[in-house]
Amino acid sequence: MVTMDLRQRPGLEKQANDLLAPADSMLVTSESESFAASLYLERIQKLRRWVKSIYSDAKQPLAVAKRTLDAQERALIDPIKQAEKQIMGRILEFTTAQADRELKRLADQCLNEALVPVTASPPPAPTVAPGMQRRSTYSATVTDVQALVLAVAGQILLDMPGSTKVTQRWLTKVCRPSPQASLGLLTASAPALNALARALKHDLSVPGTTLSETTTLVAK
């Protein structure tokens, strides 16, 4: 069992409040005031880092406990999920095979009796416990990012007025646009864009983006 002392460190809150008290009234209108403010800023930043280190050390046992509990949970849940998947697959496999056999029987009956072909009915629901129900979920996976981007771009261009029939035919052939290929399917990568901005700085030139520069003062 992990136990933690959650009491505030004695005097820490007062020390922080005393140091922060002059912040609201401090003015910077001259070089001497700017120099004094930078010294004050350095003290504040050092206090912040010191407080952060205190709580990082205090939270370390909790982080270790969380990793331990997560590992214990995965050790129990993963085999359960695997068993769920295994048994579910066997039930659905049996149901599909049963439906295939029924369709084959109906087809053979039609051939033997020279009847009008019977419309295939959907597979019957699997025979399961009363508390279970059949639920289908659907998902899609991107297998060709370039094709997706071209489809979205092509649809945007087709929707814009002024394009000629030749251009529209070219877009339809090359980009294969679709009304379903909306801009919402694409998401800009903030980490990649920020990395590019850090590398290129004011030389960044990517259409549809804006460079922002933030300047801070950091104590050594």
N, C-alpha and C positions, 0 to 999 in steps of 0.2 A: 504494500500500500504506500503510495507516495504522499508525503505530508509536506506542506509548504507554509512558510511564515508570511502571511499576507499583510502584516502590519507595515505601515509606512516607516521608512528609515527616520529615526529621530533627527529633527532639525533640518531635514532635506527640503521640505516645502517652504519653511521660513527663509532658508538660504537662497532658494530660487526666487521667491517673491521679493526679497530685499535687493537682489541683483537686477530684477526686472523693473523695479519701481521707477527709475529715472527714464525709462524708454519713452513713455508718452510725452514727456516734457522736453526731451533732448532735441535741440535745433542744430541744423547744419547750414550755416550761412557764410562761413569763412573758412580759410585753410586751416586755421588752428582748431576750429570746431569740427571740421572734417577729420583731422588727425585724432582728436579726442574721441570722436564717434567711432573711428576705426579700432581704437584700443578697446573701447567698450564692447564693440561687436565681437572682437576676438575673445573677450571674457565670456560673452554669452554663448558663443559657439563651443568654447571649451567646456562650459557647464553642460550644454546639451549633450556633447559626446560623453561626458562623465556620467550623466544621468542614464543615458542609453546603455552604457557599459554595465551599470549597476543592475538594470532590469534584464539585460541580456543574460547576465550570470544568474539572476534569480529565476528566470524562466527556463534555464537549461534543463533542470530535472523534469519539468513539465514536457519539454520537447522530447526528451528521452522516453518518458512514459508514453507519450502519444505514439512514437515510432514503435514501441513495444506492443501497445494495444492494436495498432494497425496491422502489425505482422501476425499477431494472434488471430485477429479477425479474418485476414486473408487466408490463413492456414485452415480455418474452419469453413469459410464461405466458398473458396475456390472448388473444393471437392463436391460441395453441395450443388453449385452451379453446373459443374461437369456432369453430375448425375442427372440433374434436371434436363440438360440438353440431350443426354444419351437416351433417357426414357421417352422424352417427347419425340425425338427423332424416330424411335422404333414404333411408337403409336401412329405417327403420321405416315410412316413408310407402310405399315400394315393397312391403314385406311386407303392409301393411294392404290396399293396392290389389289385391295378388295374392290375398289371402284373400277379398276381396269378389267378385272375378271368379270364384273357385272356387265360392262359395256361390250366385252367380247362375247359374252353369252347372248346378249340381245342382238348383236350383229350376226352371230351364227344362226340364231332363230329366224332372223329376217331372210337370210339366204336359203335356209332349209324350207321355209314356208312361203317363199316368194312374196313377202309382205312389203309394204312401203317402208322405206328406211325409218327407223325410230330416231327421233331427235335425242341426242346425248344429254342426259341430265347431269347436274353437278355432282361431284363425289359426295356421298353421304357423310354426315358428321361422324367423327370417331366415337366409338363406344367408350365413354369415360365415366368417372365417378360423378355423382350428382352435383358436387361442388365445383366441378371444372367446366369451363366453357371454351369453345374454339374462338381464337382471336387472331386475325391476320394483320401483320404490320408490313410496311413497305419502306424501302430506303433506296437511295441512288448514290452511286460512287463516280467521281470524276476519273475517267481513264485517259483523257486527252485534254489537258488544260488549254492548249493552243486552239483546238477545235471549239471549245466552249467560249473562249474569248472572241474568236472570229464570229461565232454565231450571235453573240450578244452585240458586238460592234456592227455586224451586218444588219441586224434588226433595227438598231438605232439609226443607221444610215438610210435604211429603207423608209423609216417613218419620217425622215426629214424631207421637206418639200424641195423641189427643184432638180431632183436627180432624173437623168434621161433613162429611156427604156434600155439602152445599151448598158448603162451603169447598173441598173436594177438586175438585168440578166447576169452581169458579171458578179454582182454581190450574191445573187441566189446560187450561182454555180460554185463560187469559191468559198463563201462564208457559210452557206447553208443556214440562213437565218430562220428563226421561228418565233412566233409571238410568245411562246413559253420561255424563250431565252431572254429573260429580262435582266436589267442591270443589277437587280437584287441578288442574282446568283454569284456575283463577283464581290469580293471583299478585299480592300486594299490592305497590304501588310504593313502595319505601323512599324514593327521592328526593322524590317528591311528598308523602309523609307527613312527612318531616323538614322540608321547606319549610313545610308547614302548621304544624308544631310551632314552628318558629322565628318564624313570623308571629304565631301566637296565644298561644304560651307556655302559661301555666296556664289559659287560656280554651279550650284544645283539648278538644273533646268529640266523639270519634268512637268509636262502639261497637266493642269488640274490640281497642282499642289502649290502651297505657299510656304516659304521658308520663314521660320521664326527663330530669333536669336534672344536668348536669355542670359543676362550677365549677373553673376553673383560674386560676392567677396568671401573668400575662404581663409580661415586662420590656419597657419602652418602648424 
